[in-house]
Amino acid sequence: MSRPATRAKVSVRAIAALAFAAVVVVALDQGVKALVVANLPYGQAVPVLGDALQFLYVRNPGAAFSFAVNMTWVFSIVSTAVVVAIIVFARRIRSMWWAIVLGMLLGGALGNLLDRLFREPGFGRGHVVDFISTPWMMPAIYNIADSFICVSMVVFVLLVVFGVNLDGTRALSAKQQRAADARADAAAAPSDTAPAATRTAGAPDPRAPRDDRDALGHDAT
């Protein structure tokens, strides 16, 4: 009875961590975007760290990093599908690492989805607020939500590479799996030599005489 209770407790903790990470990302993304809209001039670069980091407020009708600017409705639908899938999938999560990663991905998707739903020019067609420019790294302009989406995907790949499962267990490598199979086969295989003590009492001794004479050579009659 204690094992199901433990699994339920771990599941609640994982869901709480996922929700907390998502709320933090959404709040940070939307809060910074509100400051950008209120204080930065549109389309004018503001140096922060010289040419390494600039704030450049623009509105993006496409996907992350200004990709596919004429497909706003498509990305609104895709973002909604991602959000719903993560929420439904969250019940299976037991690993805190997976909870945090999917929480960051959920928060990033929600941050940009809120822009597409509620910003101009209309519901589902809203333009995403972008403002981070790093010309030395990439020509595109992005935002906080895009950054968390990218970070979560990198950690996602690392968790898969290192074999961390959703329930927190570690997947066996090919070498470890072969060793485990060998141990299982050895444990299941019957022994070829039985000890003398296991012989049945009525079993004949192969060294006994094979005719009707006793061991002293006299006629048994």
N, C-alpha and C positions, 0 to 999 in steps of 0.2 A: 504493500500500500504506500510505502514511502517513496518509491521510485516515480510513480505518476505525479505525485505532489511536487517532487523536485523538478521534473520536466516542465510542469506548468509554471513554476516560479521562474525558471530560467527563461521561458518563453515571454513572460510578462516583462522581465528585465530587458530582454532584447527589443521588444516592441517599444518600450519606454525610451530606450536609447535611440532607436530609429526615429521616433517622433521628436525627441529633443533635438537631434542633429538637424532634422528637416526644419523645425521651427527656427532654430538659430540661423540657418542659412537663408531662409526666406526673410526673416526680420532684418538681417544684415544687408541683404541684397536690396530690399525695398526701401530701407532707411537711407542707404547711400544713394540710391537712385533719386529719392526725394530731395536730398541735398544737392545733387548734381543739377536737377531740373531747376531748382530755386536759385542756384548761385553761379553756375557756369554759363558763359556765353556759348550759344549754339554754333558749332562748326569751327570754333577757334581753339587752337592748341594752347594749353597752359603747361609750361614745363614744370615738372616736379623734381626730377633728378636729371636735369639736362635733357639729352636726347634719349637716355635710357628709359625714362618713364615720363609720360605726358598724360594729361587729362584732356580728352577731346570729345565733347558731348555731341553725339549724333543719335538719330533714331533709325533703327534697323528693322525693315519689314520682313527680313528673312530669318534664317536660322542662326545658330551660333557663329561668330566670327564673320558676319555679313554674308553668309552663304545662301544662295537661292532666294534672292530678294523678292521674287514674284510668286512665291508659294506660301504666303502667310497662313492661309486657311489650312493647308496641308500640315504645316508644322504645329498649328494649334491642335489639330486632331491627334497627331503623333504624340505631342506632349501630354495630352489628356490620357491617351492609352498607356503611356509610360507610368503616369501617376497612379492610375487605377491598377495596373499590373503590380506595382511595388506594394500598394496597400493590401491587395489580395494575397500576394506572396509572403507578406510579413509574418503570417501565422506559422510558417515553417522555419523561421529563423531561430537558432539557438546560440549562434556565435555572436559575441559582441563586436568583433571586427566586421562581420558581414552587416550587422545592424547599423553601425556607424557609416560604412561605405554606402549602403543603400539609402540611409537617411540623407547623406550629402547629395546623392543623385536625385532623390525625391525633392529636396529643397531647391536644388538648381533648376529642375524641371518646373517646379511650381513658381519660382521667381520669374522666369521668362513667360510662363503661361499666364500669370496675372497681368503682365504687360499686354499680351496679345488679346486678352479678354476685355480689359477695362481702359486701355489707353486709346488715343485717337489713331486712326480715323473711325473705328467702330468695333463692336463686339466681334471677337474672333479674328479681327484684321488689324488689331493694334500693333503699333511699332514698338519694338523693344528698345529701351534706353541703354546705349553703350557709351562708354567713356574712358576705358583704359587703353592706352596706346603704348606699345613697346616696339618701336620700329626696328630695333636691332634683332628682335626675336621673330616677329611676324608683321606683315603689313596690315592685318585686320585689327579692328577695334572691338573690344569685348567688355564684359562686366563681371560682377562678383559671381552671379549664377553660373556663367560660362566657366569661370575658373574652378568652381567646386565640381562641376560636371566632369571636367578634365581630370582633376585630382582623383575623384572617385573612380573613374575608369582605369586610371593607372593602378590604384590599389586593388581594384577588381581583378585585373590581370595578374598581379602579384599573388593574390590569394589563390587564384586558380593554379598558377605555376607551382606554388608551395603546397598545394593539395589540401588547403583548409576547406572543410565542408561546411555547409550551412548549420549543422548541429554542433560545430566546434571541434569535431574529430579531424584527424589527419588521414588523408588517403595514402595507402601504401604505394611505394615505388615498385617498379617491376622486379627489382632485386629483392626487396622485402617481401613481395607477394610470393615469389618463388621459394624463398626460405620458409615462409609460413605454410605453403602447400607441402613442402618437404617434411616439416615437422608434423603436420596433420597426417600425412601418409604413413610416417614412421609410427605414430601413435596408434593408428588404426590397423596396421599390418599384424597378423598373428605370429607368435613366436615359433620358430622351426624346431627348437629343441625343448622338450618338456622335461622338467626335473624328475628324478627317480621317485620322489615322494608322491608325485601325482599319478603314478601307475595304479590301476585298479587292483583290488586284492585278488580277484579271480583271474587275472591275466596270466597265461602260462609263461614260464621261464624258457626262453629260447635255448638255454644251455642244458635243460633237462633231457634225459634219454628219451628217444623217440619210439622204443619198443615197449614190450610188456614187462621188462625187468626193472627192479628198483635200482636205486643209486648204488647199492653194494654189489650188484651183478647177480643176485639170486632171483630165482623164478618167483614172481609175485604170487603164484598159486601155492 
